[in-house]
Amino acid sequence: MSDNEIGGEPAPAALESQRKDGSTVVSVSGALDLTIAERLDQAILAAEEDGGAIVVDLSEVDFLDSTGLSVLLQARTRQRRDGGQRLSIVGSKHESVTRLLELTVTDELFF
C-alpha cells in the first residue's frame, strides 16, 4: 500500500511525452491534479496534431482529481467527435485512482 492510500501525500507530478513508430505515449506519474493538468492537456493536443495513436499511461498516477479527470474526458470527447479511436488510456495501479474512476463511472469510458 502506498503512502497516499493510507493518507500520505501524493508523489510529485511528472509528465513525459515520447513519439515512437507514429504513435505518442504520454506518461504521467505522481499526482494528476491542477499542477500538471494543463501540461497533460497540451501534450495530448500536440499528439492529436501529430496524428497517429495516442496512449496516455496513468500506471504511475497515485492521485487523480477532477481537473485531471476533466482533461482525460475532454480528450476522449475530441477524439470521438473527430471520429477517431486513437486515444488509449493505461489505467493506474493505485487503488485510490481506480476507485475514483469507478465511482464516477468513467472507468467504462476509458477501459
Secondary structure, DSSP 8 states (H G I E B T S, - for coil): --TGGGT------EEEEEEETTEEEEEEEEEESHHHHHHHHHHHHHHHHH-S-EEEEEEEEEEE-HHHHHHHHHHHHHHHHTT---EEEE--SSHHHHHHHHHTT-HHHH-
